[in-house]
Amino acid sequence: MNKQTLYSKISFMVVMGYISLYSFHTIANERNNESKVIKVFTIGDSTMADYTSFPTKAPMFGWGQVFQDYFNPEKVIIANYARSGRSCKTFISDGYWNTVLSQISAGDYVFIQFGHNDEKDSSLEEYRTNLARFIGETRKKGALPVLLTPVTRRTFNNDGTLYDSHIKDGKDYPSSMRKLAADSAVQLIDITASSMELVQSLGVEGSKIIYLWLNPGEYSNYPEGSSDNTHFSEYGANEIARLIINGLKESNSQLTTAFSDYAGTIHNIALSEEMYLFKNSLYFTHNFSNCNLRIYTVNGLLINSIQLSEVTKNIDLSFLNKGLYIVMAKINNKDITTKIILH
């Protein structure tokens, strides 16, 4: 074998070694990226907050409190840092943003929903500047910002039409966020619009189930009852979370690949007219594998959660008084929300 042939073989082996090494690292990196658990940091106000550690607030829920249920925890972890009463300005000044920023890694998400309190303490220019700060500093970390316009309040005109309470004295906070999202090429989920559509569809009385409306004596934390048109019942928090899930679907977000089975089977968000079969306070089941039956009062207060299986023949609902209730259930891989009447 001459020297030229030998050198050619050695060069070929060295090149192939580099290619193999590069391929190994590439595959390893891809596997690491695939196996990386993405964190979704949620920052916002009381409509997003988690009240688990505030039992005196029960049964108040923020949509961020239930958001993890819609994701596979092996793929996505929801880190909810929303705080009651905070605007962009006070979320920053109180140190919460620095706490979140220190934990963000490349590939994570930051869901940003402010507006309820900004309309009280910030001009539109300040609002936009603070939102832009969240976006810029998130991107510097290699993470992805997502803007969410503020959830609607239950604010009806006398003629039964819903109006946007986030527009005051000519200052339109949702539109300001929409424009910033377009100018900054940031994903936007327009919860103001979708929640207004939901609340309007339910009507003046029917929409109370979304919010913390309680009768006097119905819950110990609210002996005088509650007529809260801003904060949510557990049912309402889930309905808002569904709107956000639908927004992620519509935008073909990467996060859709990490949905839990529950989120992946949402077919509707409004109350359907489909009735379940009840007779003598017994729920008769048919043709399903697994089902979680959640029973609420018409005010959105969870009464009971019952796990059904193939062997379940009926459920004794004699613990319920006669009247109207709301049921959420997943049957035959279809998520259904319906009204039931017990006679």
Secondary structure by P-SEA (a helix, b strand, c coil): ccaaaaaaaaaaaaaaaaaaaaaaaaaaaaaaaaabbbbbbbbbcccccccccccccccccccccccccccccccccccccccccccaaaaaaaaaaaaaaacccccbbbbbbbcccccccccaaaaaaaaaaaaaaaaaacbbbbbbccccccccccccccccccccccccaaaaaaaaaaaacccccaaaaaaaaaaaaacccccccccccccccccccccccccccccccaaaaaaaaaaaaaaaaaaccccccccccccccccccccccccccccccbbbbccccbbbbbbbcccccccbbbbbcccccccccccccbbbbbbbbbcccbbbbbccccc
